[in-house]
Amino acid sequence: MSTSATVDRAFRSALYDTGDDTLDTGASLLAADPAADAEVARRGEDLVASAWQRGWQPADVVRVVRRELDETHARLAGSLIRAQALRDGRVRGARWQAQVAGLPTSEAAARADRFSYATAVLELYRLLLRLPALEPLDEAAGAGEPPGGRERKPESRILGRIRALLAKAEATGFPEEAEALSAKAQELMARHSVDEALLAARAAVTEGPDAVRIGVDPPYEQAKAVLLDAVAAANHCRAVWNEAFGFSTVVGFASDLEAVELLYTSLLVQATGAMTRAEAAQRAGGRKRTKTFRQSFLAAYAHRVGVRLAAAAAEVPVGEDLLPVLASREVAVGERMDRLFPETTTTRLRGVSDAAGWEEGSRAADAAQVRGRKRLP
């Protein structure tokens, strides 16, 4: 039997019939024929390329593989995506390239047990084959613009300063220092956002809003998605959560999307630290650590931070010359969101029933380093 015929038979058995016995049959065929490895890899790269055509991006694929399978499969997926990128003739944007560069990869030693390796590969291919179509984030695909997102400008010095300030705010054990660092970061975010809006308005050719997917990892995804939505709204963006695949799609202008990613990550770190301290205090008082406490804590934290962010946004003084610019950008974001998601549904938070968790989460949100934007000079 030829190598191609072996692979065809293994794939028919394992990929198009979901039974465990058929998976074992396919893995046995591949394990017995080392010459089939190159053909198996090539077909895997084709499955990856097909996922790109259905709207997926590298980080999305690895995220769903981790969610549905495990880290071994995620590393296999990372290696497959990197191999496909080397022979992909399409020009990809900076965000896409950064995703590929950050992927995990598998080690060659993992192939020592050929049957186990072939089983993992076929399980991964089963998942890739069944990935549904997602909303295409590259609005200009087919119109001469590189897929995978616009080419991003190099990170500015001000964004580097913001990133460093938030990292220090998360690491310090002194609340006063964290507050000062985060307040400065928020001030720089506001100044950067306004500067970018004015520069874009004055440019001969203005760019429209972008869209990115931000992972919302378990556990307690609902509360985390609410927190991300609040951060997005406060920074002139809009977010839609995809519960099935563990991410939110955030739509906004590039500088605002940077702020959303930075602030959401920082607040999530602060929330996790505050929750750990609150649980320790609860245990010291004789109460056992519970899932409902953590769920209620994060739900309250997300709700309260959302209220604070909305209040801060409402208090921001805006000059009359900037109002038309911000209004036009808001309209553009709304139009892009409507094109991506013509139909959305709402959901209610589940499992929020622990009063102590809610109170502790609200208290932690009030102490979180979120400051209103200062008046710009």
PEQUI-V430815 format. One line per field, one symbol per residue. psi: psi as a letter, one per 30 degrees, with the letter a starting at -180 (. if undefined). A space follows every 10 residues. Layout:
psi = ???
This chain:
psi = kleeeeeeee eeeefgkgle eeeeeeeeee efifffeeee eeeeeeeeee eefgflleee eeeeeeefca eeeeeeeeee eeeeefgjfk klleeeeeee fgklllkfff gejeeeeeee eeeeeeeefg klklkjfjeg kfgfkklgll jklkkleeee eeeeeeeeee fkgjeeeeee eeeeeeeeee eeeeeeeeee eflejklall klkkkjlllh eeeeeeeeee eeefhglkkk kjeeghlkkk klleeeeeee eeeeeeeeee eeeeeeeeee eeefggklkl eeeeeeeeee eeeeeeeeee eeeffkkkle ffeeeeeeee eeeeeeeeee ifkllllkkl gjgjeeeeee eeeeefflij klklkk.
